[in-house]
Amino acid sequence: MDISFPPLEFYDPASNTPAGFDVDLGTAVAAKLGVKAAFKNISFDGLIPALQAGQCDAIISGLFDKPKRREVLDFVDYAYLGNSVIVKSDSALHVDSLAGLSGRPTAVETGSQLEQDLQNANEELAKAGKPAMKIVALPKASAAFQQLITGMVEAYYSSTVQAAYYNKQNPGQVKLASPQTTALYIGIATVKSDGEFHAAIDAAFKNLLANGEYERIVKKWELESVASHP
């Protein structure tokens, strides 16, 4: 996982150990498999290459389950995550779509679907003869967020749930500046050649659903809004 995306995965400041929704879920799934989860911190754009190279056994890191990724990976989907434009609470910026960010510096995490969304929006802006947004892509979501807080960019494009998380840490710090633009399932990913492991993870997750452990983890992180799965 890329341990920079709260509340899904981040380092607990008190213990400097991985924490978050994905950490708890990954730990619970591993326990059902009779093993202990070990979380390796890898930049988001390096997650799939690391998995394919055998540097890890699975990915659980807010990874969108997309058709192109399904060509090389198997997924056990566990949540439905939406995305929005996030701004500082004193900002007057509000947009109806990503096109509204025309000409504005916008931070995002490198290698994510979110970065691709911004690039696609820029292509459409160019076709319309409008200024492109300045995309500031950084390896860590937490670093992209800091670009917003320090005033280096006007907007941060990320998961909708991040606004609520950051406001819980610092009330009134940020706000949503757009409707939810996209939403996709996120899942635990494994390589297709490891079908037996994929099946074991799927069975473990279904067990967590059945015995209430999944619901307990969801409530702990106040993520009822994304607790949807196929």
Secondary structure, 3 states (H helix, E strand, C coil): CCCCECCCEEECCCCCCEECHHHHHHHHHHHHCCCCCCCCCCCHHHHHHHHHCCCCCCECCCCECCHHHHCCEEEEEEEEEEEEEEEECCCCCCCCCHHHHCCCEEEEECCCHHHHHHHHHHHHHHHCCCCCCEEEEECCHHHHHHHHHCCCCCEEEEEHHHHHHHHHHCCCCEEECCCCCEEEEEEEEEECCCHHHHHHHHHHHHHHHHHCHHHHHHHHCCCHHHCCCC
